[in-house]
């Protein structure tokens, strides 16, 4: 019946759209209203019930690397295939285990000799691959002497490595961006080893052990104190031996990628949510709520004659470092990235003490990270318009790098989406706008075993599901407000989003 109904509506809608004045709305408006009517909160709730049952049958979790994740993947992929999508399972890697077999080595070998003390002057970065290399050190955009507050962007952008000689050991300063981003950029520049040293301000001088979750540079890497980095930077022609003795074991999970039958593949509307939970619980709000919502949208719009290709991504490994979305974006060519006109992210959309938060695409809140790539403001405005049509308030939320929009923004793809809050505390002003309880977390069960089906706010789920449907349908038929993708250099770096 649904197939017949949509066929009839399409036959009626196409000529109507051609004769309707522009200010009265076109296909985007017609199909957005239709899709909003079709999607149902109880249907999304059924998907959440299924994810809860999967967790119950698999030790209470759906985390990356567990049978619970694999069962979640199979459930989603099966529903999408049944709806008629072309479904691809994209393997991604994650760290299954890392063991340091012996202390690392960092020795200055030229122009003079010095031995630095392992696990005091420097530590292996977990999960550094094993490696033993002797090579000249090359400094990467250092800020020496350090400024009074953290400002170093050393290694945060690929352009920092202009002129870097492949095969040398990269000397990088901590500051303002994620260690993982610095490591990845150094690996792409051909570094044979990586030394990151602390930035140098009070409280940021010592080395210490830490897990950055990043191994893809494929070379030995260590974190040194400021004194070591400062000394190496001041030593002309410094050559060092860098050795890490470790055993790194990688596991594999799959992203679930589904594409619409219809639509121009040169203009892709991408919609994403992470499918994994944390090990501690079933992750029904975080992020079963986002996954169930976009799955319901995908099922209901499967037969729509969309103008632009719609691609749904259910990400693996978000909870351990945005691994699924990051490796997906990294796998794309520049041409493939250019074709993704917008990325819509839905991570936690049914928090029990919810607020309707929209990613601040234009940085109108002037907090934290700068504005997203051009077009991000239009995504925010389109979502605002939907809530406004129902006389519902919204507030902004910063692009802080904690969800899967990060890798898309990093390459200049405009992004936006909805977030109802995690462990943050609801303000009195928000309670006045949205109801609920001020002074209490938006989701008191965030990353805990109690993030179960009982942790879902049905009102938030239903409203946000409609907002998702409205936005996806509108972009599926009309991308005129979205400019072409900007160059990566203009993108918001992960630096601005994930504190080092």
N, C-alpha and C positions, 0 to 999 in steps of 0.2 A: 504493500500500500504506500509506504513512504516513497519508493522509487517512482510510482505513478504520480503521486502528489507533486513531487519535485519537478517531474517532467512537465506536468500541466502548468505549474507556476512559472517555470522557465519559459515555456512557449508564450505565456501571457506577459511575462515581465520584459522580455527582450523588445518587442515592439513598443511597449509602454515606455520603456526607458529612452527609446529613440525619439519619442514625441513629447516627453515631459520636459518642461523648462528646467534649466540647470539649477535654479535656486530651489526647485522642488525635490531635488534628490534624483539619483540615478540608480543603476543596478546595485551599487554599493549600499545605498540606503534600503532598497527593497530586500536584498538578501540578508542584510544585517538584521532587519526587523524580523524576517522569517526565521533566521537561525536563533535569535534570542527567544522566540516563541517555542522553538523545537527543543532546545537544551533544557534539561530538567535536573534540579538538585538531587532528587531521589535517585536518578540514574547514576550520577556521579557518586552518590553514597553507596550504591551497589558495588561500584568498583573499589571503594574504600573497604567495604565489607570483605571483598575478595582478597585485598592486600592484607587485611588483618588476619584472615584465615590462613594465608600463606605464611605470615610471621608465626602464627600459633603452631603451625605444623613444622616449623624450622627453627626451634630454639628461641622464639620471640624476637627475631631480627630479620631484616632484609638488607643487611650491610653488604658492601662490596666484598667479593670473595667467598660469600656464603651461599648455601643452597637456596636460602630465602631470596637472595637477589636473582638467582637464575630462574626461580619459579615466577618471580615478578616480571622478569623479562619475557618469559614465555607467555604469560597471561596477556600482557600488553600487545606483544607481537601477534598473538592469535586473534585478538579482537580487531586489530588494525587490518590484518589480512582478510578477515571475514567481511569487513566493511568495504574492501575493494582497493586498499592501498598497496602500492609497491613497497614492500618492507625489506630493509637491509639491517643485518646485525653487524655492527662495526666493532671488531675486537679492539680493546684498549688495555694497556698495561697498568699495573699498580704494584707497589712494593708489598710482597707477601711476607718477607722476612729480611732482616739485615743484621749481620754479626760482624763485629770488629775482632779480628783474630789476634792482632798484636798492635801496640801503640804506633801511631803514624810517625813519619820522619819529615823534618823540614830543616835542611842544612844549606847555609850559604857556602858555595864552592868557589866563587870567583866574584870580584877580584881578590878577595881574601876569604878566610874560612871562619865559619861560626856555626855552632849547633844550637838550635832552639829546643826548648824543653817541651816534649809532648805532654798533652793534657794539663798544661800550665800556660805556656806561651801560645799554644795553638791546640785545636781539637779537630778531629775528622768531622766533616759534615755528614751526619746521617741523612740519607743513605748513599754516601759516596761509593762509586764502584772502586774496585781494586785497581791499582796502577802504580808504576814506579817510573818517574820521568826526571831527567836532568835537562834544564833548558834555561834560556835567558828570561828574566822577568820583564814584562811590559806593563807600565802603569796605564790605567784606564780612567781618564777624566776625573782625577783626584782633586779634592778640595783641601789643600794643605797650606798653611795651618788650618785646622777646622774652624768653622764659624761657631759663635756662642751657642746656637741652637742647630739641630739637625737640618742640613740643607743639601748634603751631597747627593747628587743624582748619578754617581759613578756606576756605569754599567746598566742603567735603567732603560736605555734606548739603544737600538741597533747602531745608530749613528755615533754612539760613544766609541765604537770599535773601528771607525774609519781609520785606516792606516795600521790596524793591528796586523802583526806578522804571524800568519798561521804557524803553529808549532811552538810558539812561545807560551809561557805561563802567565795568565792574566792576573794582575794585581788590582783588586777592586776594593773600594771603600764602602763600608756600610752606610746607609742613609736613604730615607724617604721612599724606598721602594722595596718590594719583596725580594728576599734572597733568591727565591726561585727564578724570578725574572732575570736577575743579574747572571745567574748560572746558565740559564738557557741562552741568553744573548752571547755569553762567552763561548759556549759550545758551538753556536752557529758561526762564530767568527774564527773557529779553528784552533782554539786554545788547547794545549796539550795537558794543562793542569790549571787549577783555579785556587787563588788565595784571596779570600775576602777578609779584610781586617776591620776591627771596630772603629767607629767614626772619630772618636777623640774627645768628645765633650765629657764633663763630669758624669759618671754613671755609665758612660759608653766608651770605656777604655779596655776593659778586660776581655779575654776570650772565655768561652764557656761552651759546653756541649749543647747541641740543639739539632732537632730533626726538621729539615725543610721539605721533606717529602719529594725531593727533586733529584733525579738521577740521570736525566736524558742527555746531559752534556757528554756522558760516557767517559769522563776523565776523572782522575783523583782530585779531590777538593777539600780544603780545610778552612777553618775560621780561626784567625789569629788576633792577638791583641793589637791595640793601636801602636805600641812601641815597635813591634815587629814590622808592621806595614809601613810605618813612617821611616824606619831604618832602611828597608828594602827600596822604598821610593827615592831615598836620598843617595843610594849607592849606584853610581853610574855603571852600567853594564852588569848589574847584579845577575848572577846565575845561581840557581838553587836546585837541590835535589828534593823532590816531593814524592812521598810514597804513602799510600794507604793500603793496608792489608785487611781486606774485608771479604765477606761472602754475601752477595746480593742475590736474592731469589725473587723473580717477578711472577706475579699471577696475571690472569687474563679474565676480563669481563667484557660484556658487549653493550655498546649503545644500541638503542632501537631507533632507527631512522625510517620514517614513512613519508612518501610523497603522494600528492594528489594525482589522479589520472589526468586532470585537465590543467590548463594554465601554461603561460609562457615560461619556459625554463630559464630564460634570460632575466627574468624578474621573479625572484623567490621571496616569499614571505615565510620566515622561519619562526616557529613557535616551540619553546622548550621548557622542560621541567626535569629536575633530577629524580631518578627513580629509586636510588639507594637510600637506606636509612643509616643511622649510626649503629654500631654494634649493640648499644645498650637497650634498644627498643625497636618496635615495629615501624616507627616513623610515619604515623598515619596523617598527622598534620604536616610534619616535615619529612618528606614532601609528598606523601600520598595525596594530599589535597590538590597540589598543583598537577600531579600526574593524572589523577582521576578527572580533573576538570578538562585538561586539554584532550584526554582520551574521549570524553563525552562530546566535546566540540568536533573532534575528528570524525567520530562515528556519524554525527548528525549532518555534517557537511560533505560527506564522502562523494555524493553524487552532484554537488553543485558545479555548474559550468563556469568555474572561476576564470578570471582573465589572467591572473598571475599564479604561478605555481606555488602551492602551499606545502611546506615541509615541516613535519613534526619531529622533534628530537627528545627522546627520553634518555637522560644522561646517566651513565654509570660513574661511580667514584667521585661524586661531588663532595661528599663529606670528608674525603681524604685529599682534597686539594684541587677541586674543579677538574679532575683528570679527564673525565669523559668529554666535556665540552672543549677543554683545552686541546686535547689530542685530535678531536674532530676538526677544529679550526686549523690546527697545524697541518692536517692532512690535505687541506684544500690548496689548489693553485691560486695565484692572484686572480685569474679570470673567474674561477669558481667563487671566490670571495666577493668579487665585484657584483656577481649576480644576486647575492643575498642583500636585498634592499632594506629590510628591517629584521631585527631579532626581538621577539616578544618573550619575556621570561616570567614564569609564574612559580614562585617558591614560597610556600606557606601562604595560602589564601583563605584559611578557615580557622584562624587562631581563636581560642575561646574568649579572650578578652580583647577582641580585634579593634584595629583602626584601619580605615581604608587609606593605605599609603601608596602613592605612585612614585616611581623612580623620577628623580628631579632632572629631567633631560636638559633643561635650559639653565640649571643652577640658579634659579630664582630665589632659592632659600639661602644661597651664598654660604653653604656649609660644606666642609670636607672637600670632596673631589670636585673638579671643575665640571662644566657641562659635558654631556656625551657628544659624540660625533654629530655633525649636522643632520637633522632629521629626528634626533632623539626628542627635541622639544615638541615636534608634531605628534609623536606617539603619546607623550604626556598629555598634550592638549586634547587629543582624540578621546583618551580615557576619561579625562576630566569632563568632557562634554557628555559622556554617557551617564556618569554619576549625577551631573548637574540636571540631566533630563528627568531624573527621579528625585530631584531635590535632596540629594545625598552629598554631604561634604567629603572632601578628601584633604590629605596633607601630603607634603613631599617627604621622600626618603632618599638619602644620599646613595650614590653609586660607590659603596664602600668596599667593593670587591669580594663580598661574601657569597656571591652566587654566580650562576653560569653566564650571565651577561658579560663578565669580565673579559674572557678571551675574544669575544666579538667586538667589544669596544676597543680593545687593544689594536685591532687591525682596521679600525675606522668604520665599522658597521654600526649604524644607529640602533639604539636599544631602548627598551622601556618595559614596563610591566607593573604588576600589583604585588604588594607585600602587606600582610596583616599583622606583622610583628613577631618577634622571637622572645629572647630573654630580657629585652629592654623593658623599662617600667613605664606604664601608661601615665601620662600627665593629667592633671586636673582639667586642663583645657581640652585634651582629647576625650576625656570622659564626658565632658559637656557636649562635645560634638557627636560622639559615637555611642554613648552609653557605656556600660561596663563599670569597672572599678579602678579608680585612680590609685596610684601607689603600688600597684600589683603588676607583675609581668604580663605581657600580652599572651604569652604561652608559658605557664608555670611548669609544664611538662617538657619543655624544649630539651631535646637530646637525652631524654630519660625513658625508662621503661613504661611510664604512664602515658606516653604519647600513643594512645590507642584510639579506637573508634569513638570512645567516650570523650576524647579531647577535641572534638570537632564542633564548631559553631555552625549550625545549619543555616542560619540567616546569612552569615558572611559567605558561606560556600555558595548559596543560591545566588546572591547578588553578584559576587565576583565571577561566577560561571557565566552569568549573562553579560557582564562587562567584557570578559574574554571573548565570548562569541561575537559580540558587537564589533570589537576591534579587529579580530581576525577576518571577519567577513568584509569589513570595509576596506582593509588593505588588500584582501584577495581580489577585489575588483577595482581598486583605485590607489595608485601609488604616486599620483601627480604631486603631492605635497612633499615627497621624500626626494632629496637631491641625490645624485650619484654618490657612491661610496667615496669617502675621502681617502687620501693617502695615509698609510700607517703612521707617518710622522705627526699627523694632525690628531691622531687618536689619543684618548686619555690613557696614559700608561697604567699598567697594573701597579706601578709605583704609588700612584695617588690613592690607591684603594686598599692595599693590604700592607699594614705597617710592618716595617722591617724589624 
